[in-house]
Amino acid sequence: MSTIDERRERASAGVALNADGDGWYGDFARPRVFLQPIAAPSILGLFGFAGATFIVAANLAGWYGNTATFGGIAQFAAGMWSYKARDAVATAMHGMWGAFWIGYGILQLLLATKVLPTGTTLDHALGFWFIALCLITASGMLGALAEGNLGVTSVLGTLAAGSGLAAVGFLDGHMGVQHAAGWVFVISAGLAWYTATAMMLKAAGSKVILPLFKTDMEANKPGGTPTRAVQLEWGEPGVKMGQ
């Protein structure tokens, strides 16, 4: 029997401290819990993603001609904080896309400062990047669906679709497909903005303001309180898992 199983068995049996009251449960030290609550990292991550994606998508869709934009530092940082919140899907998605936007921003900076020769085209390289992004984002979509988070599932689903279109558009040099990818990215950015807004309002008001589109119906009812601030699990002391 594992140590965790033994502790659970002793706790369910009502085993108390020993007679000396020295903080021991028989042969086991009395557990201590140190809480380190943090705000939901995906609020920052989704807002950072929405902003960066909208600007790049607007260029892909043909709305403006200047491709210079900013990177995804905020989203990458949110990915690292999601690791602390033990949210596997958010860690993978914010970390991956944040890193991509940082790289994309550096690329645009090199082009704007003419470090790379004028007229340099990296369409094929971006095409292969978007193949990888499409596949990994589709995996994240399945993870979000398994968590019952339909809002994030919709963000990642449209993002994967846009990445697939972008891959085809860049590899074939087809502007029409690139424009279509831009429109799909704009939809994904809009969904990310809504999801982040709903999460932020819930955190600020300690109740649901806008539906969060989760399979837990309480999370979609304005005024509902679908989660507790602190949830402890055996072997996982601290703040609740996820966001």
Disulfide bonds with the S-S distance in Angstrom:
none
